[in-house]
Amino acid sequence: MLKNAFVSIILEEENKENWGSAEFQVVNFTNKIRKLTSHFELHKKDYLSQRGLRKILGKRQRLLAYLSKKNRIRYKELIDQLKIRIRYKELIDQLNIRETKVD
């Protein structure tokens, strides 16, 4: 498991005060998702953990939908910091970079 791949964005001053905030919960779910996906590289047939992963993904999706409705600016900042969703133009740029490296 790669410990460097996990995200720690929460500032020290916000650490204990905002445990219930949507951003904090999304960061926690993202960390859990990344841990589980690295777990599945070794244990491909761990179906119970796959079910747990799907539940966590659903919870994070609902929280992100709530956050996008309530405060679009905070939503976009969180998405950019966590690098959860890549915009279409960025995806094309990444694919073009990979094609040039392969050639």
TAKAHU-V545780 format. One record per residue. N is the residue number from 1. RES is the residue in one small letter. OMEGA is omega in radians with two decimals (NA if undefined). D_LAST is the distance of its C-alpha to the last C-alpha in Angstrom with 2 decimals. Layout:
<<N & RES & OMEGA & D_LAST> <N & RES & OMEGA & D_LAST>>
This chain:
<<1 & m & -3.14 & 31.56> <2 & l & -3.13 & 29.85> <3 & k & -3.12 & 32.56> <4 & n & -3.09 & 30.35> <5 & a & -3.09 & 28.69> <6 & f & -3.01 & 32.04> <7 & v & 3.01 & 33.10> <8 & s & -3.06 & 36.26> <9 & i & -3.04 & 36.81> <10 & i & 3.11 & 40.57> <11 & l & -3.10 & 42.45> <12 & e & -3.11 & 45.30> <13 & e & -3.14 & 47.94> <14 & e & -2.96 & 46.83> <15 & n & -3.07 & 46.50> <16 & k & -3.03 & 49.93> <17 & e & -2.96 & 50.90> <18 & n & 3.14 & 48.28> <19 & w & -3.10 & 47.81> <20 & g & -3.10 & 48.70> <21 & s & -3.12 & 46.42> <22 & a & -3.13 & 43.70> <23 & e & -3.14 & 41.03> <24 & f & -3.14 & 42.18> <25 & q & 3.10 & 42.22> <26 & v & 3.11 & 38.71> <27 & v & 3.11 & 37.45> <28 & n & 3.11 & 39.39> <29 & f & 3.13 & 38.07> <30 & t & 3.08 & 34.47> <31 & n & 3.12 & 35.13> <32 & k & 3.14 & 36.69> <33 & i & -3.14 & 33.82> <34 & r & 3.07 & 31.28> <35 & k & -3.13 & 33.62> <36 & l & 3.13 & 34.06> <37 & t & 3.06 & 30.40> <38 & s & 3.08 & 29.86> <39 & h & -3.09 & 33.01> <40 & f & 3.06 & 31.59> <41 & e & 3.12 & 28.76> <42 & l & -3.03 & 31.61> <43 & h & -3.04 & 34.18> <44 & k & -3.07 & 32.62> <45 & k & 3.10 & 36.03> <46 & d & -2.99 & 37.89> <47 & y & 3.11 & 39.01> <48 & l & 3.10 & 41.61> <49 & s & 3.08 & 39.14> <50 & q & 3.09 & 36.88> <51 & r & 3.09 & 39.92> <52 & g & 3.10 & 40.49> <53 & l & 3.13 & 36.92> <54 & r & 3.11 & 37.41> <55 & k & 3.13 & 40.68> <56 & i & 3.10 & 39.20> <57 & l & 3.11 & 36.39> <58 & g & 3.11 & 39.16> <59 & k & 3.14 & 41.22> <60 & r & 3.13 & 38.40> <61 & q & 3.12 & 37.60> <62 & r & 3.10 & 41.29> <63 & l & 3.13 & 41.56> <64 & l & 3.08 & 38.58> <65 & a & 3.09 & 40.15> <66 & y & -3.11 & 43.43> <67 & l & 3.13 & 41.91> <68 & s & 3.09 & 40.10> <69 & k & -3.03 & 43.47> <70 & k & -3.08 & 45.50> <71 & n & -3.04 & 43.38> <72 & r & -3.12 & 40.11> <73 & i & 3.11 & 39.40> <74 & r & 3.11 & 39.76> <75 & y & -3.12 & 37.62> <76 & k & 3.10 & 34.69> <77 & e & -3.14 & 35.07> <78 & l & 3.11 & 35.14> <79 & i & 3.13 & 32.05> <80 & d & -3.12 & 30.14> <81 & q & -3.11 & 31.51> <82 & l & -3.10 & 30.82> <83 & k & -3.12 & 27.41> <84 & i & -3.07 & 28.61> <85 & r & 3.13 & 27.48> <86 & i & 3.10 & 24.35> <87 & r & -3.05 & 24.87> <88 & y & -3.14 & 22.98> <89 & k & 3.12 & 21.48> <90 & e & 3.13 & 20.31> <91 & l & 3.11 & 18.72> <92 & i & 3.10 & 16.74> <93 & d & 3.12 & 15.71> <94 & q & 3.12 & 14.61> <95 & l & 3.11 & 12.57> <96 & n & 3.11 & 10.89> <97 & i & 3.12 & 10.26> <98 & r & 3.14 & 8.80> <99 & e & -3.13 & 6.35> <100 & t & 3.11 & 5.35> <101 & k & -3.11 & 5.58> <102 & v & -3.10 & 3.82> <103 & d & NA & 0.00>>
